[in-house]
């Protein structure tokens, strides 16, 4: 009986913790799971430039005009992969 109670407690704890542990990670790769790669949720300016195809100076201009979502961590600029994806969708034309 004691092992069952501990198992239920462990399962409940895992179910509560898993979303918090994975919220900062993005997994990419093949649908079959081979070659998966975990990417950080926050990107620096260079990674964001590569990810979006916008030059670093272009990103700095967008940040200065507050036209792109960003996070300041100390003096460092960071960009959330999810927020950038949402920003791209919101600013895409469908013509």
JOKAQUI-V103397 format. One record per pair of residues at least 4 apart in sequence whose C-alpha atoms are under 7 Angstrom apart, sorted by sequence separation. I is the first residue (numbers start at 1). GAP is how many residues later the second one is. D is the distance in Angstrom with one decimal. If there is no record, write none. Layout:
i->(I	I)
gap->(GAP	GAP)
d->(D	D)
//
This chain:
i->(1	2	3	4	5	6	7	8	9	10	11	12	13	14	17	18	19	29	30	43	44	45	46	47	48	49	54	55	56	57	58	59	60	61	62	63	72	73	80	81	82	83	84	85	86	87	88	30	43	49	54	62	63	72	79	29	30	49	62	71	72	29	49	70	71	28	29	70	71	27	28	70	27	28	46	69	70	27	45	26	27	25	26	25	26	69	25	26	69	24	25	24	48	45	44	45	44	43	44	42	43	42	43	42	43	41	42	41)
gap->(4	4	4	4	4	4	4	4	4	4	4	4	4	4	4	4	4	4	4	4	4	4	4	4	4	4	4	4	4	4	4	4	4	4	4	4	4	4	4	4	4	4	4	4	4	4	4	5	5	5	5	5	5	5	5	6	6	6	6	6	6	7	7	7	7	8	8	8	8	9	9	9	10	10	10	10	10	11	11	12	12	13	13	14	14	14	15	15	15	16	16	17	31	32	33	33	34	35	35	36	36	37	37	38	38	39	39	40)
d->(6.4	6.3	6.0	6.2	6.1	6.0	6.1	6.1	6.1	6.0	6.1	6.3	6.1	5.8	6.2	6.1	5.9	6.8	5.8	5.6	6.1	6.1	6.4	6.0	5.9	5.4	6.0	6.3	6.3	6.3	6.3	6.1	6.1	6.3	5.9	6.1	5.7	6.4	6.0	6.2	6.2	6.0	6.1	6.3	6.1	6.1	5.9	6.3	5.9	5.0	6.5	5.0	5.8	4.9	6.9	5.6	6.3	5.4	5.7	5.9	6.2	4.2	5.6	6.7	5.0	5.4	6.1	5.8	6.1	6.5	5.3	4.8	5.6	6.4	6.5	6.8	6.9	4.5	6.3	5.6	6.1	6.3	5.1	5.9	6.3	6.5	5.2	6.1	6.8	6.4	5.2	4.9	6.9	6.6	6.3	6.7	4.9	5.4	6.4	5.8	5.1	5.3	6.3	4.5	6.8	5.7	6.1	5.5)
//
